[in-house]
Amino acid sequence: MAREIPVMKQARLLIAKWVTTALFLCLSANFAGAQDISASRVRLNRDRGLQILSTIKDIMKTEYYDSKFHGLDLDQHVKETKARIKELDTAPQIFTAIAQFLLDFNDSHTWYLPPDRINQVEYGFSMQMIGNACRVVEVKPGGNAEKQGLKVGEDLSDISGYSPRRNSLWAVIYLLYSLDPRPELTLSVIGLDGHTRQMLIPARLVTPDDRKRESNRRKEMEKQRPELKSKPYKCQEVNSGLIACKLYSFSVETSVIDKMMKEVGDHEKMILDLRGNEGGHLLTESHLTGYFFDHDVKIGSEIRREKTIERIAKSRKAKAFNGKLVVLVDSRSASASEVFARVMQIEKRAQVVGDTSAGAVMTSVTYPLDLNVMLGARESVYGWMSITIGDLVMSDGQRLEGTGVVPDLINVPSGQSLAEKSDPTLAFAASLCGAHLSEAEAGKFYFIARVPEKGDEDEKDDN
C-alpha cells in the first residue's frame, strides 16, 4: 500500500464518512432525502455503477502514469468496490463510492465527475482557505446566503458537520456540489466581531430555464457595461514604471499571453497576479515562462508511464521582460500557476507573495465514460473521469504535489479587508516595487473581488 499524502487521506476519510451518513438526493436533484425506491431503479443504479467502474478500470490499466498504481492492487480494489456498489441503492451513494475508488490513488488530478443534474444547486456564497481560516469570499446579491445574513469576510468553522481545513476544503466542495448536493447547509459562522453564530442556508435549485434566463440577463448587462465581461486577463498601470496584470487561467491560447505581455510593454516592473488561477495548458505555461528569461529554462521532468519528458521553456529572447517581477499566489492557485511560480523561485527570477498554493500539480486528460459522448452526444449519462498521465519533478528535484508553493513573503487579506473590498496583498506587492498603492486603491483593481454589479452595496452607496 502506497503512503498516503495527508490531503488525500483526510479527503478519503471525509468521503467515507459522508457516504455512510448523508441523506442522499435523487439524481434529478429534487430535494428529497433517502427514500424507498423501486427494485428496478435500484438494479438500474447498480448496473450503471458497475459499468462506470469497469470503464474506469480499463482506462486506468492503459493510461495511468504509474503502472504500479502506487502499490494498490487494481484488480482487488475493483473487486472491493464492486461488492460495495452491489450493497448501495441510490445514484449519489454509488457515485460517491466510485469517487472514493479513484481518490484512493492519492493524486489531485485523478477523480470522477458524475453526470450533470437537470437542476443544479446553488448555496449563494463562495468560500476559500486564507491562511488557516475558511473564509467567505463572495456572497451572491439577493441569494439565500445573503438573505440569511452571511457576509463576505466571515469565517466558517463548521459546514454541515465538517470542519473545513486547508487539506480538505476541496473535498467538502466536491461533495456539496458534485457528489451529494444538499437541500440546506448548516454553518457555524465567526463574524467580523469574533462572535460565533449558527446559520441555516437553504439551497436554491437552478433549472435549465433559470440558467437560460440568467444567461440572457447577463448578456444584456454586459452590453450596457462592457467591463463586466469575462476576460482571460487584465492589466492596470500602477505608475509609469509599474504594471499589474491578472491572469485568470492558463486555459487560453499562447496568443493571449502575447497580448498581455504586449500591454506590459516598456514598464520596468511587473506584478503578475495568479491568485485563483487553477491552471490550464502546459504549452501556455511554458510560453509565459519564456517571457521572463533571456535563455531557455528547464521547468522539470514529467514522468509518464513509458517515458520521461524534459519540460523546457524556450526564451522569448528579444521579447523577454527583464525587469523586476513579483508573482502573487493563493490557496486556489493550482497546477500551471504553481509550476510557474516555483520556477520563478528556483531561478531566483521573482519574489512570490501571498498564500501557500494548492499543491495540485499533475498532468491529466479527461475522458467521457460512455460511448454516446464519443459519438457526439453533448452530455454523458455516466459522467467523466480525469486521469493523471504524468507526474512532475521540478528542476530542483522536488515535487509540488501535496505541498504547493510556499511564498517568499506571506501576505493574505483579513476578513475585514475582504468585507471592505480592499486588497492588502496587491498593495504590499506594489510596495516591493517601490510604489505606493493603498489597500483600498488596490481593491479598485478588482483582482480578487468581482466588479460591482447592479444591486451590489457599492452601487447603492454611489447613488
VENJOCOR-V151854 format. One line per field, one symbol per residue. ss: DSSP state (H for helix, E for strand, - for the rest). burial: b if it has 16 or more other ideal C-beta (glycine too) atoms within 10 Angstrom, else e. A space follows every 50 residues. Layout:
ss->???
burial->???
This chain:
ss->-----HHHHHHHHHHHHHHHH-----------------HHHHHHHHHHHH HHHHHHHHHHHHH-----HHH--HHHHHHHHHHHH-----HHHHHHHHHH HHH-------EEE------EEE--EEEEEE--EEEEEEE----HHHH--- ----EEEEE--E------HHHHHHHHHHH----EEEEEEE-----EEEEE EE-EEE-HHHHHHHHHHHHHHHHH-HHH----EEEEEEE--EEEEEE--E ---HHHHHHHHHHH----EEEEE------E-HHHHHHHHHHH----EEEE EEE----EEEEEE---HHH----EEEEEE------HHHHHHHHHHH---- EEEE-------EEEEEEE--HHHH---------EEEEEEEEEEE------ --------EE----HHHHH----HHHHHHHHH------HHHHH------- ------HHHHHH-
burial->eeeebebbbebbebbeebbeebebbbbebebeeeeeeeeeeeeebbebbb ebbebbbeebeebbbbeebeebeeeebbeebbebbeebbbbbbbbbbbbb bbbbbbbbbbbbbbbebebbbbbbbebbbbeebbbbbbbeeebbbbebeb bbbbbbebbbebebbbbbbbbbebbbebbbbbeebebbbbeeeeeeeeee bebbbeeeeeeeeeeeeeeeeeeeeeeeeeebbbbbebeebbbbbbbbbb ebeeebbeebbeebeebebbbbbbbbbbbbbbebbbbbbbbbbeeebebb bbbeeeeeeebebebbeeeebeebbbbbbbbbbbbbbbbbbbbbbbbebb bbbbbbbbbbbbbbeebbbbeebeeeeeebebbbbbbbbbbbbbbeeebb bbbbbebbeebbbbbebbebbbbbbbbbbbebbebebebeebbebbbbbe ebeeeeeeeeeee
